[in-house]
Amino acid sequence: MKITEHIKKAQGKTLFSFEIIPPRKGQHIQKLYDNIDPLMEFKPPFIDVTTSREEYIYIKKNDGLLERRITRMRPGTVGICSSIMHKYDVDTVPHVLCGGFTREETEYVLVDCHYLGIENVMALRGDAMKHESYFTPVENGHHYASELVAQISELNKGRYLHDIIDTPHPTDFCIGVAGYPEKHLESPSMEADLRRLKQKVDAGADYVVTQMFFDNKKYFEFVEAARAIGITVPIIPGIKPVSVQRHLNVLPQIFRINLPDDLVKEIEKSSNNNQVREIGIEWAVQQSRELIAAGVPVVHYYSMGRSDNIKAIASQVF
Ligand code: FAD
């Protein structure tokens, strides 16, 4: 079922969902199941599965020199989606990226999703590769997520690339896109970023999932500003519980988000990561309760490969 249908069916009740990351190449899918199992009692209608970009790996050779190889360390998104969908009878949302993919490769991924009965996809640009200062698309790849959304919308109308098909059988994907309550790191202003979000919705996006935020005020203001410029689709808040002291520096650095000072002070006072984890859970519980009271359609949790803290939060609020 489409995410938008799940939201409609819930008739105002806030739904629980979460995002998982494929295991690293060489690991077993059981690791993923072990993290999903404890969360299924909260009846998520859908689970997101991220896609990772290719990256350069440096391998030390016998002569001491480094050999550079390019690889994708966490492949398998679509396969994982299909497997989870059938194992747990839940909808899955593969993340589809512009970065590293040509338009043709994107079409093949979407055709795979369609064959497998996957009805939702999250359309994202992806980040620049680690050695790049700016995001660069591959030749014949998309530069912005709005272009990817447009390609998926075309496919939903039965328009495949190059028109080299026998029958124009249309897909029917529900399309999610990313939104940034504290603006995307590359955007010159919040207003400019919101106009880009509107472009994605105008291109066919059906719903928005936000970047993590730790101050609900940012989300509420973001939704208000989005509504003011005519974005009417559901805006799903994304929540990540802080779990290690290092997050104080890493999260603002990677995602360009702010942590409220009350949260920072609490974490700074703690002497070990077990305490940080408890603080992160408590903070996320308070955030979730306020969001649910405000009537958000879904609270979407970033599990980052671990589910114990998400379970602790969900058991208090769902
Ligand atoms: P876009 O919407 O394309 O925006 C990127 C930047 O370009 C923004 O600053 C925007 O304002 C600007 N912009 C957009 N259109 C134009 C234009 N026409 N001209 C000029 N500027 C423009 N990354 C992964 O690698 N894998 C994942 O699975 C993944 N999942 C994510 C899930 C969520 C919910 C979120 C919030 C992010 C996720 N990301 C993921 C990270 C995401 O790929 C990065 O944040 C990326 O830098 C931007 O992606 P986007 O889709 O928002 O890009």
Residues whose N, C-alpha, C, O or C-beta is under 5 A from the ligand:
A	BS01	FAD	T50 T51 S52 R53 H95 A123 L124 R125 G126 D127 H143 Y144 A145 S146 A178 G179 H184 E186 S187 A192 D193 R196 V209 T210 Q211
